[in-house]
Amino acid sequence: MQFFYKIFTKPLYTQIIDKPIERESEMILINRINKRLLIAKILLIAATIFFLTNISADCTPERTVDNLPLDPEFHPQLGTYYYQVNWNRVNVGKARISIDLENDLYTIMVHAETNRKLDKIYKIRYKGESRISTEPLTPIKAKINEKVKSTKKETTIEFQKDGTIKSSEVKSKKGKPSKTTEREFQTENFTLDPFSATCLVRRLDWEVGMEEIFDVITGEDQYLLELKCIKQTTIEIAGTKRLAWEIVPELTKLDTEEQEKNDQKKDDMTIYVSADKAKEMLKIKVALKVGYFRIILEKFEPAL
C-alpha cells in the first residue's frame, strides 16, 4: 500500500536525529524509499508492493491457479489482524486487516494510517477492500482509497470472466479538478490484486526451497511476482516465540517498453509467515540505508 512506502519522510528522520536537512535532500530520500518499498503496496494490504528484478516475462511459462501448490486444508480465520508500523524501532503508524466470509466470497478490508506525530508532517489515510471467490481462488473486485495530505486517489479494479481486467483511477487535489484514468489489461496468467495476493501467500503450502510465480495488478501497473522460501526460523511476536517461513519476494514490471529495475539486493525485503495451520502474516522487514522498516503483528481478534 502507498501508506507503507510513503510514511518515511526526511522530516521525520530530521526530528529523530535533530539535524537540519535541506528540502532537496528530503525529496531525494522520499523518492528512493518510494521505490524500495513498492512491495508493501502489494502484500499487506500490503504494500503492493515488491522490489524489481530482471526476470523476463517472455521466458516464463503460463501461470494458472491450478499450477500453484495450494493447501486444501487452509481456511483463514475470520476476524481482524492489527499491525504496528515502525521505522528504526520508532512507531510511525498502524494498520489492520479484516477478513470476512459470506456466500463463498471472502472480503478483505485494509485500513492504515500514520500516527498523530507524523500527521503534522505527512498525513496519510488508506483504505482498501477486495472480494475473492473461494473455489477456485479468484479475485472479483478491489477498491482502494488513498489520501496523502490534500491529494485523494480512488482506484477500482474489476476482473472479468474472459480474463480482461479493467481499472479506473480518480485523482483529485484540493482546489483542482479531478482527473479520471481508465485502463484495461489482457492476460492469460493467474492474476491478483494486492489484497488477494496476501490471501494467496497464506494459502500456499510452503516448504524450504519452494519458489512460486504469479501476476499482480495494482490498478496502474501489472507485475510478475516471484516468492522464494529460503528457510524456516523462529521470531518473537507479541512476546511469543513463533515458528515462521522466511520468504523473499522479487517483482518485475510487465511492460516491454519500461522494465523498471531496482538496485536493491533481493534479501533487502523479507516476509515472515507463521509455519502452522493459521499461516498468519507475522512480519515484513525492509532494510534501508537509513535503518529498518518493520510491519509487525500485534494481535488478532476473531470475528464474533
PESULNOR-V731061 format. One record per residue. RES is the residue in one small letter. OMEGA is omega in whole degrees, -180 to 180 (NA if undefined). BURIAL is 1 if it has 16 or more other ideal C-beta (glycine too) atoms within 10 Angstrom, else 0. D_LAST is the distance of its C-alpha to the last C-alpha in whole Angstrom. Layout:
RES_OMEGA_BURIAL_D_LAST + RES_OMEGA_BURIAL_D_LAST
//
This chain:
m_-180_1_28 + q_178_1_30 + f_-172_1_29 + f_179_1_29 + y_177_1_33 + k_-175_1_34 + i_-177_1_33 + f_-179_1_36 + t_178_1_38 + k_178_1_42 + p_179_0_42 + l_178_1_39 + y_179_1_41 + t_179_0_44 + q_-175_0_42 + i_-176_0_41 + i_175_0_44 + d_176_0_46 + k_178_0_49 + p_179_0_50 + i_180_0_49 + e_-178_0_51 + r_-179_0_49 + e_179_0_50 + s_179_0_49 + e_-177_0_45 + m_177_0_45 + i_-179_0_46 + l_179_1_44 + i_-179_1_41 + n_-179_0_42 + r_-180_0_42 + i_178_1_39 + n_-179_0_38 + k_-174_0_39 + r_-178_1_38 + l_178_1_34 + l_-178_1_34 + i_-179_1_32 + a_179_1_29 + k_-176_1_29 + i_-169_1_28 + l_-175_1_26 + l_-176_1_23 + i_117_1_23 + a_169_1_25 + a_140_1_28 + t_-130_1_29 + i_-149_1_31 + f_177_1_34 + f_-172_1_38 + l_178_1_40 + t_-176_1_43 + n_175_0_46 + i_-179_1_44 + s_179_0_46 + a_-177_1_44 + d_-177_0_47 + c_-179_0_47 + t_180_0_44 + p_179_0_43 + e_-175_0_41 + r_179_1_37 + t_179_0_35 + v_179_0_32 + d_-180_0_33 + n_-177_0_35 + l_179_1_32 + p_-179_0_31 + l_177_0_27 + d_-176_0_26 + p_-178_0_25 + e_-175_0_22 + f_172_0_20 + h_-176_0_17 + p_176_1_15 + q_178_0_11 + l_-177_0_9 + g_-174_0_8 + t_174_1_11 + y_180_1_14 + y_-178_1_16 + y_170_1_20 + q_-179_1_23 + v_-176_1_26 + n_170_1_30 + w_-177_1_33 + n_177_0_35 + r_175_0_33 + v_180_0_33 + n_-179_0_29 + v_-180_1_30 + g_180_1_26 + k_180_1_23 + a_174_1_20 + r_180_1_17 + i_180_1_16 + s_-180_1_12 + i_180_1_12 + d_-180_0_11 + l_178_0_12 + e_179_0_14 + n_178_0_17 + d_176_0_18 + l_173_0_18 + y_171_1_16 + t_178_1_16 + i_180_1_16 + m_-177_1_16 + v_174_1_19 + h_178_1_20 + a_-180_1_22 + e_173_1_25 + t_180_1_28 + n_-174_1_28 + r_-179_0_30 + k_-179_0_33 + l_178_1_33 + d_-178_0_33 + k_-178_0_36 + i_-173_0_38 + y_-175_1_35 + k_-179_1_32 + i_174_1_30 + r_-174_0_27 + y_177_1_25 + k_180_1_22 + g_179_1_22 + e_180_1_20 + s_175_1_21 + r_-172_1_20 + i_174_1_21 + s_-176_0_22 + t_-177_0_21 + e_-7_0_24 + p_179_0_26 + l_-174_1_25 + t_176_0_26 + p_180_1_25 + i_-178_1_26 + k_178_0_25 + a_176_1_25 + k_180_1_25 + i_176_1_26 + n_-179_1_27 + e_173_1_29 + k_179_1_31 + v_-174_1_33 + k_-178_0_35 + s_-178_0_37 + t_178_0_36 + k_176_1_33 + k_178_1_33 + e_-177_1_31 + t_176_1_30 + t_179_0_29 + i_-180_1_30 + e_-179_0_30 + f_-179_1_31 + q_-179_0_33 + k_-179_0_34 + d_179_0_37 + g_178_0_36 + t_178_0_37 + i_-178_1_35 + k_178_0_35 + s_178_1_34 + s_-179_0_35 + e_177_1_35 + v_-177_0_35 + k_-179_0_37 + s_178_1_38 + k_-176_0_39 + k_178_0_40 + g_-179_0_43 + k_179_0_44 + p_180_0_43 + s_180_0_40 + k_-180_0_41 + t_179_0_39 + t_178_0_40 + e_179_0_39 + r_178_1_39 + e_-179_0_39 + f_176_1_39 + q_-180_0_40 + t_175_0_39 + e_-178_0_39 + n_175_1_37 + f_-172_1_33 + t_-177_1_32 + l_168_1_29 + d_-177_1_27 + p_-175_1_26 + f_177_1_23 + s_175_1_23 + a_177_1_26 + t_179_1_23 + c_-179_1_21 + l_180_1_24 + v_-180_1_25 + r_-175_1_22 + r_179_1_23 + l_-179_1_27 + d_-170_0_28 + w_169_1_30 + e_-177_0_33 + v_-180_0_35 + g_-178_0_38 + m_178_0_36 + e_180_0_36 + e_-177_1_34 + i_172_1_35 + f_-177_1_34 + d_178_1_34 + v_177_1_32 + i_-180_1_33 + t_-174_1_32 + g_178_1_33 + e_-177_0_36 + d_177_1_37 + q_-175_1_37 + y_170_1_37 + l_-176_1_37 + l_176_1_35 + e_179_1_36 + l_180_1_34 + k_176_1_35 + c_-172_1_34 + i_179_1_36 + k_172_0_35 + q_-175_0_33 + t_177_0_32 + t_178_0_30 + i_180_1_29 + e_179_0_27 + i_179_1_24 + a_176_0_22 + g_-178_0_25 + t_176_0_24 + k_-179_0_27 + r_173_1_25 + l_-173_0_27 + a_170_1_27 + w_178_1_29 + e_-172_1_31 + i_179_1_32 + v_180_1_34 + p_172_1_34 + e_-176_1_37 + l_175_1_37 + t_177_1_40 + k_-177_1_41 + l_178_1_42 + d_-176_0_44 + t_-179_0_48 + e_-176_0_49 + e_178_0_47 + q_-180_0_46 + e_179_0_45 + k_179_0_45 + n_-177_1_44 + d_-179_0_46 + q_173_1_43 + k_-173_0_43 + k_-178_0_40 + d_176_0_39 + d_176_1_38 + m_-180_1_35 + t_178_1_32 + i_180_1_29 + y_178_1_27 + v_-176_1_25 + s_-179_1_23 + a_178_1_25 + d_-178_0_23 + k_-178_0_20 + a_-179_0_18 + k_-177_1_21 + e_173_1_19 + m_-172_1_21 + l_-174_1_22 + k_169_1_25 + i_-178_1_28 + k_179_1_31 + v_177_1_34 + a_179_0_38 + l_176_1_40 + k_-179_0_43 + v_176_0_42 + g_-177_1_39 + y_176_0_36 + f_-177_1_33 + r_170_1_29 + i_-169_1_26 + i_178_1_24 + l_176_1_20 + e_-177_0_19 + k_176_0_16 + f_176_0_12 + e_-180_0_9 + p_179_0_6 + a_-179_0_4 + l_NA_0_0
//
